[in-house]
C-alpha cells in the first residue's frame, strides 16, 4: 500500500472548471453572471464608442505642451528634456544595480516618455520634443544594459542622485545667463510641476519623518515633546490650511526683502505636512520591533545610534513600506491642491485649458486624460512597492 | 558561602554586593551577593519569578540595579556610559528567544558588532565569523537568514555572535528553554565545549545534566535571594535547604 502521486481529476482544473466553480456554480450564480456580464459589456461598448468616435481628443494634443510643462517658455523646453535625460540615465543605471522596485519605476519612466513622444508627434510640442523624449527612453534602456554588463559601484550612483536633484532644479530655474536665462517658477506647470512637487515632497519628507519618529521615542524629554507637538499639530490641520499659511502668512513673518518663491513655499508646505504622517507610520514600525532586538544589540556593545541604524530602522522601515507608499501615492494626488494658491499643476492646467472657448464642453476628455496620467503614475508606484516588499522580504518571518 | 566571600576580591572577575532591584513596587532582587572567579562555570537555577534572569541581566546593564555594587573585571557598573560600554564589551550574552537580527544572514549577525564596535574590516570580521560558525558546527549555514534555520541552529549562531566580540564572560539566559527537545543537546554541546576552553560562564538553566557535568558551582535563587549555593555534587546529594530539596525533586523526577 504505497501512496502514489496522482494527477488531479480532469474536471477540477483548467479554465472550464474554474468557470464552473466561480461563475456558474448554481442557477442563481449563473443568472447573476449573465446579467452582470451583459451590463459590463454594455458599458464597455458605450465607453469605447465615445472614446473612438465622439470624443474631441484634440483638446489634449493641441494643448499637450501646456499639460506637460505649463507656461514654461517653448524655446527653453529643452531644459526640461535635458533634466529628464539626467534622471532617465540615473534611473537606468539604478534599475540595473539596485533591481527590484527601481526596475519598475525605470520601466514606467521609459514607457511614459515613449507614450508622450508618440502623442507628441501629432501635437503642439512638435517632433523635436518627441525625438528628445524617445532619446531619453533610449538613454534609460542603454544605461540599464550598461549597468547590467559592467559592475558599477553603488555609492557613486547614490551621490550622483543626490547631486542630480539640485542640478535639475537649477537647470530648470536658470542661472540668469544668456544661454540659460532664468525661468520664474511661476511659469512652471502641468506634469512638470506635479512631478517636482511630488518628488521633492517624497524625498525630503521621508528622512524628516524618520527623524521625527525617532525623536518621538527619544529618551530626551525636550526632543520627545517637540517631536510630539509638531506631529500632532500638523496632523490636526488640513493640507489646504498649511498651503495657505505657507503662501500668505509666511511672507508676513519674513523680512520684506526675503521673498521665498511660491513653488518653494508649496514644496515646503507639502514636505512639512507629509513628514508628520511619515513619522507616525514609522513609529508604528518601530513599535513592532521586539524589545529583544534592542537588548541583543546593547549586549553586543552597539550604542543607541548604531542600534537604530543597523538593527531597528532596517526592520521597522521594511514593515511600513506598504503604509508609506500609500502615503506617497496620496501625496502625489494631493499636489493638485496647490491650485488654490495659484499654481497650475496637471489638473489646474486642465481647468485652464477648458477655459479656452474653442474647447468649450470638452471636460470629459480633459478629465479622462488627467485621470489616466495620475492613474499610470500611482499604479507604477504601487507596483514598485510590491516589488520592494518582495525584494526586502527575503528570508524574513 | 563563607569561604566564597573570603576569596580575595582582586581575583574575582565578577563581584556583586547586596544587589537590589525593584520593578515598580515589586522587590525582585533582595540583596544578592555573588562573586565569580575567572574560568568558573556557575549555574543559576530556581523557580520562575525568583529573579535569576533579572540578576544576570543586571550584570551587563540590560536591567539597572538600584542598590548595591556590581564590579566586572575591576570596572564598577555605574550610570557612566563609558563604564557600561566597557563592561558590555567584556560580556557576551545568549538569550532564551535567540534575538537574532532577522534581516541579516547568520554571518552578518556575527560580523556586525566586530565591524561597528571594534572597527574591524569586513574581511577580518567575516573571516572570524566563519571560524566561529565552524566552531559551533554550522559553517554551511553562513548565508542563510535566521528564519531559515532550526531553533538549535539559531541558538548556535547566537552563541557565535556573542563570542565574536571576544568576551571574557558569557551570560546564558535559559538558552535551551525555547528549543524543541531534540535540539537541546546540540546547544549544550557547544556550551560544554566553551566551558572546556576556560570561559567564565553564568548560566540560568534547568538542564541539570549539564549542571552536574559542567558547573563548578550551583546557585539556587528563591524570591530574589540566594538561599543555597555549592558544588553540584553537594547540591544534588545533600541540599541543606528544604526549598532547594523540594524544587530539585520537582524538576529531577
Interface residues (C-beta under 8 A of the other chain):
Chain A: X290 X292 X293 X295 X296 X297 X298 X299 X300 X301 X302 X303 X306 X310 X311 X314 X315 X318 X394 X395 X396 X397
Chain B: X60 X61 X62 X85 X88 X89 X91 X92 X93 X95 X97 X99 X100 X101 X102 X103 X105 X112 X113 X116 X117 X144 X145 X146 X147 X148 X158 X161 X162 X165
